[in-house]
Amino acid sequence: MASDPVSVRKAMKTYWDKWATYNTESGTSFEMMLLETQSRYEYAKRLSDLDRKEIVSLLPDMKNMEVLELGAGIGRFTGKLARRSKSVLATDFMEKFIHDNQELNGRKHSNVTFAQLDASKIPYPSESFDFVFSNWLLMYLGDSEVRQFAVDSLSLCSFVTIVGREACYDLVLGPNNSNFNGLLELHGQCPTLFTP
């Protein structure tokens, strides 16, 4: 797959459109967002639960903060962020996922708003938010997009906490392990690269 930003974004959009279609019958789930197949559902559920718990434990006190959630997907963290903060703007570039997130969290949390937004093109001025949150987003961006994302997101708020992790290195991708004929190229790294 080409690494220019336009090609990367087009490939990601195509991939997630197919996932959204594939999961329409059974419903979009947190486990689906982990790119897992039905045969590995219990593993994905356990991984999802552990991952959320760990990430939430790393969050600062946000009770008076306005939060921008980039790559919110179907809301794995939106509700947890809403309960801990003054307000959340949950964004994703997939319209279906924003809709699903709104269905899951919109009525429960009056302090959440939703917007379709490509995280590689953040339209907000400097210091528009108190906290920017994203999880498992960078692996879907090309190298130049990651650099621009860092510059843009760091300028959005004065409070910065960066927690980095790589994911999906060893996961089964796509329905029926097909990776949709190579449509998705994750930018994850082998975990041994980070071992001391």
N, C-alpha and C positions, 0 to 999 in steps of 0.2 A: 504494500500500500504506500502511496506517495505520502511524504511528510509535510507538504505545504498545507497551511491552515485551512484553505478552502476544501481540499480533498479530505483532510482529516474530519472536518465538521460534516461533510456530506456522507462519509462512510459511517460516522457515529449516528447520524440521523437515520440513515437507512437501517442500520442494525437495530436501534431501539424501536423504530417503527415496526420491524418484523417481530421483535420481542413482544411489543404491545399487542399485536395481532395474535401471536401464538398464545398469549396468556389471557385473551379475552374470554374464552370459554370457562377457564378455571378461576379467573380473576387475577388481577395483579396482586402480588404479595411481596412481603419483605424478602422472602426466600428467593423469589424470582429476581429481585434486584441484586441478589448475590450471584446471579447467573447460574443457578443450580437447576437441575432437572428434577422431575417428580421422583425419580428413583433415589435421589439423594436428599429428599425433603427433610428428614429428621436431622441429618448432618447440617444442612443449611439453616434450619431453625435454631439449633444449638449454637452454631457459629454466629448467627445474627443476634441472638440474645446476649451472648458473651461480649460481642463487639460493641453493642449499644451500651451495655453496662460499663465497660472499660472507658469508652469515649466520654460518656456523661460524667464519670468520676474525675476526668481531667479538666472539665469546664470550670472557669472561675465563677465567682459570685456575679450574677448578671441581673439581679432583681430590678435595677433601674436602667438597664441597657436596651437600646434599640438594636435588634439583631438582623443582619442580612444573611440568609441561608442560601448559599449558591449550590446548585446541583441537588436540590431537596428531594428530587424523585417523588416517590409516592408517600413520603412523610416518615421515614425511619426515625428521624430526629426532630421533626417539626413540633410535635406535641411536647416532647421533653424540653425543647428550647422555649416553647410558649409558657410552660409552667414555671420556668426559671427566670423569665425576662419581662421587661415592660412591653415589648412588641417584637414581632417577627415578620419579616418579609421573606416568604418562602418562594424561591425561584427555581425553575428548571427549563431546559430548552425543549422538552417534550410536552406538548399540550395535554396529551392523555395522562401523563404522570401528574401534572399540576391539577388536573380535574380529579384524579383519584386521591391526591393529597387533600384537596379541598373537601371531598366527601368524607375522608377520615378525620380531619382535624378542624375543618371550618366551623362546624356547629359547636364543637367542644371548646374551642378557644377563640374568644372574640378579639383577642389581641393579635391574631394572625391574618395577614393579607397574602395574596398569591399573585404571581406574575410569571408569564412565560418570558424567559430571558436566557440568552446564550452567555454562559459565564466567561467566554473568551472575549466578550464585548460588553463590559460593564459600563452602563450609561450614567452612573451617579457621580456627582462631584466629590472632591476630597472631603473627608470627615463627615459624610452623610450618615454614618452609623457609628455605634459604640463598639460593635463586635461583628466580625465576619466569620461565619462558620461554613466549612465544607468538609465532606468526608468522602473518600473514594471518588474524587473528581479528577485529580491531576492525571490519573492513568488514562483518561479519555482525551487528553489534550496532547498535541504535538509539542516538540521541544520549544519552538518559538512562542507558542501559545502559553506554555507554562511560565516562561520568562515574563511575558506581558501580564499574565494573570497575577504573578507575584507583585509586580509594580502597581497594577491597578488595585488589587485587594488591600495591599498594605497602605495605600493612600486613603482608603475609604474610612479608616477609623484611627483613633489615636492609641487605642489599646490593642496590642498585638500578642497573641499566643499562637505559636506554630507547633503543631504536633504532626509529624510526618510518619507515614507508614505505607508500605507497598501491599498490594492485594491482588488477588486473582492470578497469582503466578502459577498455581497448580490446580486451579479449578477447572471443572468441565464447562466448556462454553457452548451456549446455544442449545436449542431443542435437539434431542437425539444426538448430542455430542457433535454436532455438525459445524459449529462455529459459523453457521450460515455461509458455507463455502468461502471462508476466509474474509468475510466482510469486516470483522472487528480485529483490530490490532491494538491490544492493550500495551501500554507503555510501562508495565511493571518490571521489576528487576528480581533476579534470583535472590532469595533470602541470604544465601551464603555470602553475597557481596557486602552484607552489613554485619557480618559476624566478626568480632575482634580476633 
